[in-house]
Every structure is written in C-alpha cells, then in structure tokens.
Amino acid sequence: MPSKLPISTLLTGVPRLLKVLDLQGAPLESLPNEIFELYLLRYLSLRKTRVKKIPSSIGRLLNLETLNLKHTYIPELHVEILK
C-alpha cells in the first residue's frame, strides 16, 4: 500500500521554474509556503481542495495568470492577488 506524503514534502526541491501546478483533489487545508517560492508559476489549481484561505503571500506570485478555486471553501481573496 503506498504511503501518503504531505504536499509540502513533494514540493521540497521542486524547481523554481515550475509554471503549472495542479493540486486538484489534493488533501490540502492550507497552502504550503513552498508554493510562494515558485516565482514563474502561471497556473495554480486548488479545485476540490479543503483550502479555506489564501494568504497575502499570493501577491509574491507575480506571474500568476490563473487561480482555479472552483469547489473550494475560499469566501474571499486578498487585494494582493490583483498586483
């Protein structure tokens, strides 16, 4: 039986050149800080996760074009997302 690894463990050592990260259906309740180090990230999908809040650190992802929040528990976004 495969063991379950935390998402933050999977992101450790991930190249910062990553442009697409699809976490659809991942058992996430919050975003790992490692995501905010992916400066070239253009697409982030949190669809069907249990994430309830997007931290203001999202503003560090200056190249982010698409943030998929369908079927999440996120009621509002920080203004930093618009920067």
N, C-alpha and C positions, 0 to 999 in steps of 0.2 A: 504494500500500500504506500503510495507516495506521501511524503511528509509535506506539511504546509509551511511555507516560508512567509514571513512578513514582507509586505511590499517594499518597505524601506531596505530590507536585505537585498532584494532583487535589484534595486536602483543603485546600490553601492557599486561604485566603479563604472557606472553607465557613462559612456562618452558624452561629454557636454555638447557634442554636435548633433544629438538626437533632435529631430524636428517633429516627430509624430509620437504621441504616447496615448494609447487607447487602453484605459483601465475599466472598460465596460464590465459590469458584473463583479468586479473585484470586491472582496470583503473589507472595504475601507469605511471608516467612520470619520477619519480626518486625513488631510493630505500630508504625506511625508515631506520634511524640509528639503530633501534631495531634489524634489521636483523644481524648486525655485532656483536651482543652480543650472538648470537646462536653458541657458540663455538664448539658444536658437530655436527653442520649441515654438512651433506654429499651430499645432493642433493638440488639444488635450480633451479627452473624453472621460467624463466621470459618470456617464449614463448608467443608471441602475445600480448605483452605489449607495451607501448609507451616509455619505458625507452631508453634514448639516451646515457647515460654514466654510467659506472661502476666506483665508486670512488676507490681510492687506499686502502681504508679501507677493501676491499675484501680480502686483504692479512691477515687479522685477522682471517679469517675462515680457520684455518689450516687443518681441516678435510674434507674440501670440495673436493669431487671427481668428481661431475658432475654439470656443469653450463649450462643449456639449454637456448640458446639465439636465437633460431630459430624464424624468423619473428619478430625481434626487430629492433630498429634503431641504434644499437650499432656498430660503424665502427671500433673500436679498443679497446684493453684491456691493462690495466697497467701491467707492468712486475711483480708486486706484486702477480698476480694470479698464477705465477709459483712457488711461495715459499711454 
